[in-house]
Amino acid sequence: MEIRVNPTRMELTRLKKRLVTAKRGHKLLKDKQDELIKKFLDMVKQNKLLREEVECELVGAFKSFTMARSQMPANVVEESLMIPSARVSINIRKENIMSVNVPRLEISREEGKNLFPYGLANTSAEMDSAIRTLSAMLPKMLKLAEIEKACQLMADEIEKTRRRVNALEYVLIPQLENTIKYITMKLDENERSSRTRLMKIKEMVMQG
């Protein structure tokens, strides 16, 4: 497919410049795409390991809670968890990775005097174990959320970059090359026609 233009030398020069720019842009986008994919795969691997770790620790904490509930009256369990033992705040900032703004979550905690927000006399060791595990897990869970969101944003950017690379590689660059070829052929054809006319005129002049 060609771009509709007037077959002039000025147009030919303009299209050749566009082709150089398009090829340069294609190379830059292709390099960006390759680097994005590399970083994305590293993040996916990191995400998988962290998710497995978090899920394993959550299973342990839930088991402890289940044991605690079986050993303690329901009202005691509820009362034990009503008062928070720490105040947590989360600061969200952005970090630019290959033109993708990924979130960075920073946690700050104000610990209470005691990790356990209840008297230890009426609660089981399983309850203490579950509270301790979940308290230690909070930074990991936030890190997991951060990485998963970053993976999602990186995947979107990879797809967007892939579409732009394909548009240049399979649409614009071939169009420019075909149009340049067409104009070149037309100009050559016009030049041959002009040369033939001049030769005929010269021949007619010489015969006259």
C-alpha positions in Angstrom: 0.0 0.0 0.0 1.3 3.5 -0.9 0.7 6.9 0.5 -1.1 9.2 -2.0 1.3 12.0 -2.9 2.5 14.0 -5.9 5.5 12.3 -7.4 8.0 15.2 -7.1 11.6 15.3 -6.1 10.6 17.6 -3.1 8.1 15.0 -2.0 10.7 12.2 -2.4 13.1 14.0 -0.2 10.5 14.6 2.4 9.4 11.0 2.5 13.0 9.7 2.7 13.5 11.9 5.8 10.2 10.5 7.3 11.4 7.0 6.6 14.7 7.6 8.4 12.8 9.0 11.4 10.3 6.1 11.4 13.1 3.5 11.3 14.9 5.3 14.1 11.7 5.4 16.2 11.1 1.8 15.5 14.5 0.8 16.8 14.1 2.9 19.9 10.6 1.5 20.6 11.8 -2.1 20.0 14.7 -1.6 22.4 12.2 -0.1 25.0 9.9 -3.1 24.5 12.7 -5.6 25.0 13.8 -3.8 28.2 10.2 -3.6 29.5 9.8 -7.3 29.0 13.0 -8.1 30.8 12.0 -6.0 33.8 8.5 -7.4 33.7 9.7 -11.0 33.8 12.0 -10.1 36.8 9.0 -8.6 38.6 6.8 -11.6 37.8 9.4 -13.9 39.3 9.7 -11.8 42.4 5.9 -11.6 42.7 5.6 -15.4 42.5 8.1 -16.0 45.2 6.7 -13.4 47.5 3.1 -14.5 46.9 4.0 -18.1 47.8 5.7 -16.9 51.0 2.7 -14.7 52.0 0.2 -17.4 51.3 2.2 -20.0 53.3 2.3 -17.6 56.3 -1.4 -16.8 56.0 -2.3 -20.5 56.1 -0.3 -20.8 59.3 -2.0 -17.7 60.8 -5.5 -18.9 59.9 -4.8 -22.3 61.4 -3.8 -20.7 64.6 -6.9 -18.6 64.6 -9.1 -21.6 64.0 -7.4 -23.4 66.9 -7.9 -20.3 69.1 -11.6 -20.1 68.2 -12.1 -23.7 69.1 -10.4 -23.2 72.5 -11.9 -19.8 73.5 -15.5 -18.5 73.7 -16.6 -16.4 70.7 -17.2 -13.2 72.8 -13.6 -13.5 74.2 -12.1 -13.7 70.7 -14.1 -10.7 69.5 -13.2 -8.6 72.6 -9.6 -9.6 72.3 -9.4 -8.1 68.8 -11.4 -4.9 69.3 -8.6 -2.7 70.5 -5.8 -2.0 68.0 -2.2 -2.6 69.2 -0.6 -0.3 66.7 -1.3 2.7 64.4 -0.3 2.2 60.8 0.0 4.8 58.1 0.9 4.2 54.4 2.6 6.7 52.2 2.2 6.2 48.4 4.7 7.6 46.0 5.5 6.9 42.4 8.7 5.7 40.7 9.4 5.9 37.0 10.5 2.7 35.4 10.9 2.9 31.6 8.2 5.7 31.4 5.9 3.7 33.6 4.9 5.3 37.0 4.8 2.3 39.4 3.6 2.7 43.0 5.9 2.5 46.0 4.3 1.9 49.3 6.1 3.0 52.5 4.7 1.9 55.8 5.2 3.6 59.2 3.9 2.1 62.4 3.4 3.5 65.9 3.6 0.4 68.1 1.6 0.3 71.3 3.1 -0.7 74.6 2.2 -4.3 73.9 2.0 -6.3 70.7 -1.1 -8.0 72.0 -4.1 -5.7 72.6 -5.5 -8.0 75.3 -4.7 -9.6 78.6 -2.9 -12.8 78.1 -4.7 -14.6 80.9 -7.9 -15.3 78.9 -6.4 -16.0 75.5 -4.6 -19.1 74.1 -1.1 -19.4 72.7 -2.6 -20.0 69.2 -4.2 -16.5 69.3 -0.8 -15.0 70.3 0.9 -16.9 67.5 -1.7 -15.7 64.9 -1.4 -12.1 66.0 2.4 -12.2 66.0 2.4 -13.7 62.4 -0.1 -11.3 60.9 1.7 -8.3 62.5 5.0 -9.3 61.0 3.3 -10.0 57.6 1.9 -6.6 57.0 5.0 -5.1 55.2 5.2 -8.3 53.0 1.6 -8.0 52.0 2.0 -4.3 51.1 5.1 -5.2 49.1 3.1 -7.9 47.3 0.4 -5.4 46.4 3.0 -3.0 45.2 4.7 -5.5 42.9 1.4 -6.9 41.5 0.2 -3.4 40.6 3.6 -2.6 39.0 3.3 -5.9 36.9 -0.1 -4.8 35.7 1.1 -1.4 34.7 4.2 -2.8 33.0 2.0 -5.3 31.1 -0.2 -2.5 29.8 2.8 -0.5 28.7 4.3 -3.5 26.9 1.1 -4.0 25.0 0.9 -0.3 24.1 4.6 -0.3 22.9 4.0 -3.6 21.0 1.1 -2.0 19.1 3.3 1.0 18.2 6.2 -1.1 17.1 3.9 -3.2 14.9 2.3 -0.1 13.4 5.7 1.2 12.4 7.1 -2.2 11.2 4.1 -3.5 9.3 2.2 -0.4 8.2 4.0 3.0 8.1 7.6 1.8 7.1 6.3 -0.4 4.2 4.0 2.4 3.1 6.8 4.9 3.0 9.1 2.4 1.2 6.5 1.6 -1.4 5.7 5.3 -1.9 9.4 6.2 -2.3 9.8 3.3 -4.8 6.7 4.5 -6.7 7.9 8.2 -6.8 11.4 7.1 -7.9 9.9 5.0 -10.7 7.7 7.9 -11.8 10.6 10.4 -11.8 12.8 8.0 -13.8 9.9 7.4 -16.2 9.4 11.2 -16.6 13.1 11.7 -17.1 13.2 9.0 -19.8 10.2 10.6 -21.5 11.9 14.1 -21.4 15.1 12.7 -22.7 13.3 11.0 -25.6 11.4 14.2 -26.5 14.6 16.2 -26.4 16.3 13.7 -28.7 13.4 13.9 -31.1 13.5 17.7 -31.1 17.2 17.7 -31.6 16.8 15.2 -34.5 14.1 17.4 -36.1 16.2 20.5 -35.7 19.2 18.7 -37.3 17.0 17.5 -40.2 15.5 20.9 -40.7 
